[in-house]
Amino acid sequence: MTHRPAPWRTDPDRGSVTVFFAITAVGLLLLLGLVADGAAKLRATQQATAVAAEAARAGGQALDTAAATAGATGHVDRTQALQAAQHYLTAAGATGTVAVSADRTRLTVTVTRTAPTAFLSLIGIDQLTVTGHAQAVLVGSITGGGT
C-alpha cells in the first residue's frame, strides 16, 4: 500500500484567489450597484417630472373667467389653479409645491419623491430624494405664419 499525500500538499495554489481578482470583483459589484441605483434615481426623476407636468396642466386650465369675459386673456384664477394642481398631486400620491406668478400667466409645480436603493443601502444610503419641475405658461394668442 502506497501512501498518497493530502490533496492540499500536491497543489499549493488550489482554492486560492488572487488579490487582483478579489479587488476587481468588488469593483464590478460596486459599479453594478451604482448603475442599478442610478437607474432607479433616473426613473424616479422622470416620474416626478411627469406628475409635476400633469399637475401644472390641471392648474393651468383654471382660467379666470371673469377676466376673460372682460376681454383679458391668459390669466389663471389663482385660487382655483392652486386647488386644481394640489388636488392632482394628492390624487397622484405626490408631495410638492405649486406657485402662480404675479402676472398670473405662469403656474410652476415642483414635486419631491424618494426612491429606495438596492445596493447603496449597503453603505447606509437607504433612499434617494429627487425633484421634478414643470411649468404651465398661458398663451393669450398665437402669432406667426401657421397653416
KEKOL-927237 format. One line per field, with one value per residue: residue number from 1; x, y, z of N, C-alpha, C, CB in turn. Coordinates in pm, 1 decimal. Glycine has a CB too. Example, Ala and Ser with C-alpha at 12.3 -4.5 7.8 and 13.67 -1.06 7.14 Angstrom:
<recs>
resi	[1, 2]
nxx	[1319.0, 1285.0]
nyy	[-569.0, -225.0]
nzz	[780.0, 708.0]
caxx	[1230.0, 1367.0]
cayy	[-450.0, -106.0]
cazz	[780.0, 714.0]
cxx	[1320.0, 1290.0]
cyy	[-330.0, 3.0]
czz	[780.0, 787.0]
cbxx	[1130.8, 1408.4]
cbyy	[-447.3, -59.8]
cbzz	[904.6, 572.5]
</recs>
This chain:
<recs>
resi	[1, 2, 3, 4, 5, 6, 7, 8, 9, 10, 11, 12, 13, 14, 15, 16, 17, 18, 19, 20, 21, 22, 23, 24, 25, 26, 27, 28, 29, 30, 31, 32, 33, 34, 35, 36, 37, 38, 39, 40, 41, 42, 43, 44, 45, 46, 47, 48, 49, 50, 51, 52, 53, 54, 55, 56, 57, 58, 59, 60, 61, 62, 63, 64, 65, 66, 67, 68, 69, 70, 71, 72, 73, 74, 75, 76, 77, 78, 79, 80, 81, 82, 83, 84, 85, 86, 87, 88, 89, 90, 91, 92, 93, 94, 95, 96, 97, 98, 99, 100, 101, 102, 103, 104, 105, 106, 107, 108, 109, 110, 111, 112, 113, 114, 115, 116, 117, 118, 119, 120, 121, 122, 123, 124, 125, 126, 127, 128, 129, 130, 131, 132, 133, 134, 135, 136, 137, 138, 139, 140, 141, 142, 143, 144, 145, 146, 147]
nxx	[84.3, 62.2, 141.3, -48.9, -6.2, -177.4, -435.9, -405.9, -142.7, -28.2, -101.2, -34.9, -155.4, -418.8, -756.2, -702.9, -735.7, -653.2, -526.9, -577.4, -803.2, -993.4, -1015.5, -1100.8, -1345.5, -1496.7, -1497.9, -1642.1, -1890.9, -1961.5, -1981.0, -2194.0, -2395.1, -2407.5, -2497.7, -2749.4, -2884.3, -2857.8, -3015.6, -3261.9, -3288.0, -3299.9, -3537.3, -3721.7, -3694.4, -3791.6, -4057.4, -4140.4, -4118.1, -4306.8, -4545.2, -4544.5, -4573.0, -4829.7, -4981.9, -4934.7, -5055.9, -5321.1, -5373.7, -5329.9, -5550.9, -5744.2, -5890.9, -5929.9, -6236.3, -6391.4, -6215.8, -6161.1, -6406.7, -6422.5, -6247.2, -5974.3, -5704.8, -5542.6, -5500.4, -5484.3, -5710.6, -5609.8, -5668.7, -5828.7, -5651.4, -5436.1, -5571.0, -5658.2, -5414.6, -5295.1, -5486.4, -5451.4, -5189.6, -5230.9, -5408.5, -5237.8, -5066.1, -4840.6, -4599.9, -4558.2, -4496.0, -4688.3, -4703.4, -4816.8, -4741.3, -4680.7, -4805.5, -4999.4, -4977.2, -4819.6, -4780.1, -4616.5, -4493.4, -4348.5, -4231.9, -4154.3, -3993.2, -3911.7, -3682.1, -3628.2, -3317.4, -3114.6, -2852.4, -2695.5, -2789.2, -2637.8, -2423.8, -2536.8, -2708.7, -3029.0, -3234.9, -3304.3, -3356.4, -3547.5, -3634.3, -3889.5, -3970.7, -4209.1, -4378.7, -4658.9, -4749.5, -4953.4, -5089.6, -5188.0, -5252.6, -5188.5, -4932.4, -4793.1, -4688.4, -4862.6, -5022.9]
nyy	[-115.0, 207.1, 528.9, 811.2, 1160.6, 1431.6, 1618.2, 1901.2, 1937.2, 1859.9, 2047.4, 2354.9, 2601.5, 2559.6, 2653.9, 2912.8, 3270.6, 3534.7, 3856.8, 4060.3, 3965.1, 3956.2, 4228.3, 4337.0, 4203.1, 4304.7, 4573.5, 4561.5, 4474.7, 4697.5, 4887.9, 4779.9, 4809.4, 5089.5, 5153.2, 5028.0, 5159.2, 5420.0, 5411.5, 5373.1, 5617.1, 5791.0, 5702.2, 5766.8, 6045.2, 6106.3, 6023.5, 6202.1, 6444.7, 6402.6, 6387.1, 6644.2, 6793.3, 6717.7, 6808.1, 7081.5, 7126.5, 7066.8, 7268.4, 7489.8, 7498.5, 7628.6, 7888.0, 8243.0, 8330.0, 8559.8, 8767.8, 8690.0, 8720.2, 8991.0, 9065.7, 9034.3, 8815.6, 8501.4, 8464.9, 8301.1, 8179.0, 8229.1, 8098.6, 7876.1, 7752.3, 7680.5, 7505.4, 7306.8, 7204.0, 7115.0, 6925.9, 6738.9, 6655.5, 6536.6, 6329.8, 6181.1, 6089.0, 6229.2, 6465.3, 6814.8, 7153.3, 7435.7, 7720.4, 8039.7, 8282.3, 8638.8, 8787.0, 8614.4, 8438.6, 8218.5, 7895.4, 7717.3, 7404.6, 7196.2, 6881.9, 6645.8, 6341.1, 6018.4, 5753.2, 5414.1, 5250.6, 4983.6, 4874.6, 5080.0, 5095.1, 4925.7, 5072.7, 5251.3, 5437.7, 5463.4, 5563.6, 5774.9, 6114.1, 6295.8, 6559.5, 6700.7, 6932.4, 7150.7, 7367.9, 7556.4, 7765.8, 8026.7, 8119.7, 8402.0, 8463.0, 8333.7, 8395.3, 8428.9, 8253.2, 8017.1, 7723.1]
nzz	[0.0, -101.0, 13.4, -24.4, -67.7, 102.5, -66.7, -59.6, -35.8, -271.3, -462.8, -406.8, -473.8, -507.2, -474.8, -402.8, -428.4, -635.6, -544.4, -722.6, -864.5, -658.8, -584.2, -827.5, -863.6, -648.7, -721.2, -964.8, -869.6, -714.3, -918.1, -1065.4, -874.8, -853.8, -1109.0, -1112.8, -897.8, -987.3, -1216.0, -1093.8, -964.8, -1183.5, -1304.2, -1100.6, -1103.1, -1357.9, -1324.4, -1125.4, -1262.2, -1464.1, -1314.0, -1206.5, -1440.1, -1525.5, -1310.1, -1331.3, -1577.2, -1510.1, -1322.8, -1482.6, -1641.3, -1505.3, -1567.4, -1530.6, -1544.2, -1516.8, -1580.8, -1838.6, -1970.1, -1959.3, -2146.7, -2107.4, -2162.2, -2100.7, -1818.9, -1508.7, -1263.8, -956.0, -705.8, -781.8, -956.8, -790.6, -618.1, -800.5, -899.9, -659.5, -587.7, -792.4, -734.3, -484.6, -553.6, -711.4, -526.7, -458.2, -327.4, -316.0, -432.9, -535.2, -735.7, -841.6, -1081.0, -1039.7, -1241.4, -1315.5, -1532.3, -1538.9, -1407.2, -1171.2, -1078.5, -839.3, -764.1, -516.2, -466.0, -328.9, -376.1, -318.9, -245.5, -375.2, -373.1, -266.0, -12.6, 133.2, 217.5, 382.5, 262.8, 225.6, 70.3, -213.2, -278.0, -504.2, -732.5, -937.7, -1189.7, -1335.4, -1563.0, -1645.8, -1900.8, -1982.8, -2286.8, -2455.8, -2721.4, -3046.8, -3265.8, -3591.1, -3888.7, -3935.9, -4072.5]
caxx	[0.0, 140.5, 82.4, -68.6, -10.1, -304.9, -452.6, -358.8, 2.6, 15.2, -125.3, -42.8, -236.4, -556.9, -850.2, -663.2, -785.4, -553.5, -568.8, -631.3, -938.9, -1080.0, -1039.9, -1178.3, -1481.9, -1562.5, -1518.2, -1751.2, -2015.7, -1993.1, -2024.9, -2327.9, -2484.8, -2426.3, -2580.3, -2887.1, -2943.0, -2865.4, -3134.1, -3378.9, -3298.4, -3345.3, -3678.9, -3798.0, -3692.6, -3884.6, -4193.1, -4169.3, -4137.3, -4434.3, -4652.6, -4542.2, -4627.7, -4974.3, -5040.3, -4929.5, -5159.9, -5450.9, -5388.0, -5332.2, -5683.0, -5835.0, -5885.5, -6007.3, -6345.3, -6437.2, -6122.8, -6174.4, -6526.7, -6398.0, -6157.9, -5835.7, -5679.0, -5419.1, -5483.8, -5545.1, -5770.7, -5504.0, -5720.5, -5869.0, -5532.4, -5365.2, -5650.7, -5657.7, -5281.9, -5278.2, -5574.7, -5385.8, -5076.7, -5284.6, -5461.8, -5124.5, -4986.6, -4712.3, -4590.4, -4492.0, -4539.5, -4749.9, -4695.9, -4866.4, -4662.1, -4750.3, -4891.9, -5095.1, -4964.7, -4736.1, -4805.3, -4497.5, -4513.6, -4228.7, -4268.3, -4043.8, -4016.3, -3798.3, -3668.5, -3545.9, -3196.8, -3090.3, -2713.2, -2641.3, -2830.7, -2528.9, -2332.1, -2613.7, -2797.4, -3147.7, -3322.9, -3258.7, -3462.3, -3540.4, -3737.6, -3930.6, -4024.8, -4284.7, -4439.2, -4762.2, -4749.8, -5073.7, -5064.5, -5307.8, -5283.9, -5081.8, -4897.2, -4698.5, -4738.9, -4902.9, -5122.6]
cayy	[0.0, 329.7, 641.3, 929.9, 1282.8, 1503.6, 1698.8, 2038.6, 1940.1, 1839.5, 2170.0, 2458.9, 2716.3, 2517.9, 2722.1, 3048.7, 3376.9, 3640.3, 3985.6, 4134.5, 3917.7, 3996.2, 4372.7, 4357.5, 4155.5, 4401.8, 4693.2, 4536.9, 4472.9, 4837.2, 4952.3, 4728.7, 4872.9, 5229.3, 5157.4, 4993.1, 5266.6, 5537.7, 5394.6, 5395.4, 5761.6, 5850.0, 5667.1, 5847.2, 6183.9, 6113.9, 6014.9, 6328.0, 6546.5, 6375.3, 6425.3, 6790.4, 6845.5, 6697.8, 6898.3, 7215.9, 7130.9, 7072.0, 7401.7, 7587.7, 7501.7, 7707.2, 8024.9, 8346.7, 8355.0, 8699.4, 8849.2, 8650.7, 8782.1, 9135.6, 9090.9, 8998.1, 8674.6, 8444.6, 8476.5, 8192.0, 8208.3, 8184.1, 8004.6, 7752.9, 7688.0, 7617.0, 7392.0, 7201.1, 7141.9, 7040.4, 6809.1, 6639.6, 6600.0, 6446.9, 6211.1, 6103.5, 6043.0, 6300.5, 6587.4, 6919.3, 7291.0, 7498.6, 7866.1, 8115.8, 8404.2, 8763.1, 8830.5, 8505.2, 8372.8, 8100.2, 7809.7, 7634.7, 7293.2, 7120.9, 6756.7, 6577.4, 6197.7, 5940.0, 5622.6, 5326.1, 5199.7, 4840.3, 4848.2, 5186.4, 5072.4, 4853.0, 5169.2, 5342.1, 5527.5, 5381.1, 5621.3, 5892.7, 6213.4, 6361.7, 6660.1, 6723.8, 7067.2, 7175.8, 7499.8, 7579.9, 7905.5, 8060.0, 8199.5, 8478.2, 8449.2, 8272.3, 8475.3, 8360.1, 8208.8, 7876.2, 7685.4]
cazz	[0.0, -109.3, 87.6, -109.6, 12.0, 106.3, -188.9, -47.5, -43.7, -408.7, -538.9, -303.9, -517.4, -524.9, -388.5, -368.8, -514.3, -644.1, -492.4, -836.6, -891.8, -548.3, -595.4, -949.8, -841.1, -562.3, -803.4, -1059.3, -793.6, -682.2, -1042.0, -1093.7, -779.1, -890.6, -1230.0, -1076.4, -817.9, -1073.8, -1299.9, -1008.0, -943.1, -1309.7, -1319.2, -1004.0, -1150.9, -1470.3, -1271.4, -1055.9, -1364.5, -1531.0, -1222.3, -1199.8, -1566.4, -1527.8, -1210.5, -1390.5, -1680.0, -1442.0, -1266.2, -1590.7, -1704.1, -1420.5, -1618.4, -1463.4, -1639.6, -1506.0, -1659.2, -1979.0, -2027.0, -1967.9, -2259.2, -2076.7, -2192.5, -2049.1, -1674.7, -1433.8, -1134.1, -864.4, -606.9, -848.9, -1012.5, -679.6, -572.2, -902.0, -903.1, -535.1, -595.2, -877.8, -659.6, -381.8, -620.5, -762.6, -413.7, -461.0, -248.3, -392.3, -415.7, -652.3, -726.8, -956.9, -1095.8, -1003.9, -1351.5, -1331.7, -1662.1, -1522.7, -1292.9, -1152.6, -986.3, -803.4, -697.6, -449.7, -447.8, -280.6, -439.2, -236.6, -311.4, -358.8, -339.2, -181.7, 125.7, 198.6, 278.4, 466.7, 187.6, 205.1, -31.5, -286.1, -293.5, -634.4, -757.5, -1075.2, -1206.9, -1458.4, -1566.0, -1746.6, -1940.3, -2057.7, -2407.2, -2488.1, -2862.2, -3125.7, -3382.2, -3678.9, -4017.5, -3933.8, -4173.3]
cxx	[90.1, 65.1, 73.1, -71.0, -147.8, -314.5, -398.2, -207.8, 51.1, -0.8, -141.8, -129.3, -384.0, -647.0, -811.1, -719.3, -678.9, -611.4, -632.2, -775.8, -1034.8, -1114.9, -1125.5, -1323.8, -1559.0, -1592.3, -1632.6, -1886.3, -2057.5, -2044.6, -2165.9, -2430.6, -2511.9, -2513.7, -2726.2, -2952.9, -2950.0, -2986.1, -3261.5, -3398.6, -3349.2, -3493.8, -3765.4, -3803.7, -3790.0, -4029.4, -4232.5, -4195.2, -4270.7, -4551.9, -4659.8, -4603.0, -4779.7, -5044.2, -5041.0, -5036.0, -5297.2, -5474.7, -5398.0, -5465.6, -5783.7, -5825.6, -5972.2, -6117.4, -6396.8, -6346.9, -6135.4, -6297.5, -6512.1, -6300.1, -6012.7, -5817.1, -5551.0, -5396.2, -5552.6, -5609.1, -5677.3, -5554.8, -5756.3, -5748.7, -5453.8, -5439.8, -5646.5, -5523.1, -5257.5, -5365.7, -5511.2, -5268.9, -5124.9, -5336.0, -5350.3, -5037.2, -4849.9, -4717.8, -4516.0, -4547.7, -4594.0, -4743.3, -4747.7, -4786.4, -4747.4, -4844.7, -4995.7, -5091.4, -4880.1, -4773.4, -4686.8, -4525.8, -4379.7, -4271.8, -4142.7, -4082.9, -3893.4, -3800.7, -3581.8, -3425.2, -3182.8, -2948.2, -2653.5, -2684.6, -2725.0, -2429.6, -2409.2, -2703.7, -2919.7, -3241.4, -3259.4, -3377.5, -3441.5, -3651.3, -3765.6, -3997.7, -4102.6, -4351.3, -4542.4, -4763.8, -4873.3, -5038.3, -5193.9, -5348.2, -5163.5, -5058.3, -4800.1, -4767.8, -4772.1, -5004.3, -5237.8]
cyy	[122.9, 442.1, 762.0, 1053.5, 1349.0, 1596.6, 1840.3, 2047.8, 1923.4, 1965.1, 2285.8, 2579.3, 2682.8, 2589.0, 2864.5, 3147.0, 3485.6, 3770.9, 4067.9, 4094.8, 3963.9, 4144.8, 4403.0, 4315.7, 4253.7, 4529.9, 4676.4, 4532.0, 4614.1, 4910.9, 4907.7, 4793.4, 5017.6, 5243.0, 5129.4, 5105.7, 5397.5, 5530.5, 5417.0, 5544.8, 5831.2, 5823.6, 5750.4, 5993.4, 6201.7, 6108.6, 6144.5, 6439.7, 6527.0, 6416.5, 6577.5, 6850.8, 6831.3, 6786.8, 7041.4, 7231.1, 7143.7, 7211.0, 7509.3, 7597.6, 7582.0, 7854.0, 8118.2, 8387.9, 8498.2, 8790.8, 8817.3, 8713.6, 8933.0, 9168.4, 9058.0, 8849.1, 8630.2, 8463.7, 8358.6, 8246.8, 8146.0, 8075.6, 7871.3, 7678.2, 7615.1, 7494.3, 7275.9, 7128.8, 7060.4, 6915.5, 6700.3, 6574.6, 6501.5, 6318.6, 6120.9, 6049.6, 6108.9, 6421.4, 6691.5, 7056.1, 7344.1, 7649.1, 7928.1, 8244.7, 8527.4, 8809.7, 8723.2, 8440.2, 8245.5, 8026.1, 7714.0, 7529.6, 7223.2, 6999.7, 6694.1, 6432.2, 6133.8, 5804.9, 5534.7, 5275.7, 5050.3, 4814.6, 4955.3, 5172.3, 4994.3, 4947.3, 5278.3, 5440.5, 5446.1, 5433.6, 5745.3, 5986.3, 6286.9, 6465.5, 6668.7, 6859.7, 7074.1, 7311.7, 7504.8, 7730.0, 7930.5, 8153.3, 8269.9, 8466.2, 8388.4, 8360.0, 8397.1, 8309.7, 8061.6, 7848.3, 7613.3]
czz	[0.0, -39.0, -5.9, -21.8, 4.5, -14.1, -174.5, -54.2, -186.7, -493.1, -440.9, -343.9, -531.5, -423.4, -352.1, -471.5, -517.3, -591.5, -604.1, -863.8, -782.3, -557.3, -717.7, -930.6, -753.2, -640.4, -901.3, -988.6, -753.3, -804.5, -1079.7, -1001.1, -812.7, -1014.8, -1195.1, -997.6, -895.8, -1165.7, -1219.3, -982.6, -1069.3, -1331.7, -1224.8, -1046.7, -1267.2, -1422.8, -1201.1, -1155.8, -1437.0, -1443.0, -1212.3, -1325.9, -1570.6, -1425.2, -1263.0, -1498.2, -1615.9, -1382.7, -1371.9, -1661.1, -1622.4, -1459.4, -1535.4, -1560.4, -1633.4, -1588.0, -1807.0, -2042.9, -2038.3, -2080.2, -2231.5, -2105.3, -2123.9, -1901.4, -1606.6, -1307.6, -1030.6, -769.0, -671.1, -905.0, -904.0, -630.2, -671.5, -905.9, -776.0, -532.7, -681.1, -804.4, -553.6, -443.0, -672.2, -649.4, -405.7, -368.7, -330.3, -360.2, -547.6, -631.5, -855.8, -961.5, -1064.6, -1114.9, -1389.0, -1469.4, -1653.8, -1395.2, -1283.0, -1046.7, -965.0, -721.7, -638.9, -426.8, -387.7, -349.7, -349.9, -316.2, -285.1, -308.7, -248.1, -36.3, 203.1, 265.2, 354.3, 395.0, 148.3, 97.3, -93.0, -302.9, -425.1, -643.7, -906.9, -1083.4, -1337.8, -1447.5, -1678.4, -1774.3, -2023.1, -2173.2, -2444.2, -2632.0, -2932.4, -3246.8, -3468.4, -3803.1, -4018.9, -4043.0, -4110.8]
cbxx	[-96.6, 170.1, 167.4, -200.7, 98.2, -319.6, -599.1, -407.8, 62.1, -62.0, -251.5, 96.0, -184.6, -569.3, -867.6, -509.5, -923.8, -504.4, -449.7, -545.6, -941.3, -1012.6, -906.6, -1116.0, -1480.4, -1475.1, -1391.4, -1727.4, -2001.1, -1869.9, -1927.4, -2331.6, -2428.0, -2291.5, -2529.4, -2889.8, -2862.9, -2737.7, -3135.5, -3363.3, -3161.8, -3264.0, -3700.5, -3736.0, -3549.8, -3857.8, -4205.3, -4053.1, -4021.5, -4445.2, -4630.6, -4398.2, -4564.8, -5008.1, -4962.5, -4789.9, -5154.1, -5458.5, -5273.0, -5227.5, -5734.4, -5801.3, -5929.4, -5917.0, -6459.8, -6439.6, -5978.5, -6181.6, -6648.7, -6343.9, -6168.2, -5799.6, -5669.4, -5306.7, -5540.8, -5440.8, -5920.0, -5449.4, -5842.4, -5968.1, -5442.9, -5345.7, -5794.9, -5689.9, -5172.3, -5310.8, -5713.0, -5336.9, -4994.9, -5396.2, -5553.1, -5040.0, -4969.7, -4676.8, -4518.8, -4504.7, -4423.5, -4898.8, -4550.8, -5022.6, -4603.8, -4648.7, -4806.6, -5233.0, -4903.9, -4587.7, -4942.4, -4375.0, -4621.2, -4126.9, -4338.2, -4007.1, -4052.4, -3802.3, -3607.4, -3629.5, -3070.6, -3113.8, -2631.3, -2684.0, -2964.0, -2456.4, -2242.2, -2522.4, -2725.4, -3222.4, -3460.1, -3196.7, -3464.2, -3551.5, -3694.7, -4025.6, -3911.4, -4390.6, -4331.5, -4904.5, -4621.4, -5179.4, -5012.5, -5288.0, -5322.4, -5117.5, -4836.5, -4631.3, -4639.7, -4961.0, -5060.9]
cbyy	[-1.1, 367.0, 676.0, 919.2, 1380.5, 1583.8, 1705.4, 2099.2, 1832.1, 1725.8, 2156.0, 2506.5, 2768.8, 2364.8, 2644.3, 3060.0, 3432.7, 3657.4, 4060.7, 4110.5, 3764.0, 3965.5, 4450.1, 4279.4, 4015.5, 4432.6, 4727.1, 4406.2, 4384.8, 4908.8, 4920.7, 4575.4, 4863.4, 5296.3, 5055.2, 4863.2, 5286.9, 5551.7, 5254.8, 5319.9, 5820.2, 5794.3, 5516.8, 5836.1, 6224.7, 6000.5, 5896.5, 6366.5, 6543.4, 6226.3, 6362.5, 6841.4, 6772.4, 6551.0, 6890.5, 7244.1, 7005.4, 6964.3, 7431.4, 7555.0, 7360.4, 7688.5, 8029.0, 8470.1, 8259.2, 8745.5, 8826.8, 8498.7, 8748.3, 9188.9, 9232.8, 9031.7, 8651.5, 8501.5, 8611.3, 8083.7, 8151.8, 8303.2, 8063.1, 7783.6, 7791.7, 7716.0, 7435.3, 7259.8, 7249.4, 7129.3, 6848.7, 6704.5, 6712.4, 6515.4, 6252.0, 6189.4, 5895.0, 6344.6, 6561.7, 6892.3, 7379.4, 7450.1, 7912.4, 8144.4, 8413.8, 8873.1, 8865.6, 8555.4, 8469.0, 8138.6, 7732.3, 7721.1, 7193.2, 7209.7, 6658.2, 6647.1, 6129.7, 5923.5, 5634.9, 5207.3, 5275.4, 4766.4, 4837.4, 5321.7, 4997.8, 4765.2, 5232.8, 5416.7, 5589.1, 5369.3, 5656.2, 5854.1, 6313.2, 6258.5, 6798.4, 6611.6, 7173.5, 7064.0, 7610.0, 7527.8, 7943.1, 8124.9, 8110.7, 8620.9, 8585.9, 8125.5, 8611.2, 8244.2, 8238.6, 7838.1, 7599.1]
cbzz	[120.7, -257.1, 215.8, -192.9, -35.3, 238.6, -226.7, 81.3, 44.0, -471.0, -630.6, -270.6, -649.0, -510.9, -265.5, -361.0, -464.2, -789.0, -430.0, -961.6, -903.3, -413.8, -603.3, -1066.1, -776.3, -438.8, -878.9, -1135.0, -669.2, -626.2, -1156.4, -1078.6, -641.0, -914.0, -1334.6, -994.7, -690.0, -1156.2, -1363.0, -873.6, -900.9, -1427.5, -1292.4, -863.9, -1194.1, -1569.0, -1174.8, -962.6, -1464.7, -1567.4, -1081.9, -1180.5, -1686.7, -1501.6, -1077.3, -1449.6, -1768.9, -1331.0, -1175.8, -1690.0, -1724.1, -1269.4, -1764.5, -1420.8, -1613.7, -1357.6, -1612.5, -1991.3, -1942.4, -1834.3, -2299.6, -1927.4, -2345.3, -2120.9, -1622.9, -1399.3, -1122.2, -783.7, -536.7, -960.6, -1081.7, -564.9, -549.2, -1040.2, -919.5, -415.5, -652.2, -1008.9, -594.1, -303.5, -735.7, -856.6, -421.1, -605.1, -111.8, -539.6, -364.9, -673.5, -698.6, -947.1, -1238.5, -973.1, -1474.0, -1305.2, -1763.5, -1520.6, -1306.4, -1112.7, -1040.5, -723.9, -796.5, -315.2, -581.1, -125.5, -582.4, -184.4, -262.3, -491.6, -465.1, -234.8, 129.6, 97.8, 170.3, 549.7, 60.1, 333.1, 28.8, -424.9, -173.7, -750.2, -702.1, -1125.3, -1204.7, -1484.1, -1584.4, -1698.7, -2018.5, -1965.6, -2526.0, -2454.8, -2925.1, -3168.1, -3340.5, -3606.0, -4124.6, -3796.9, -4280.8]
</recs>
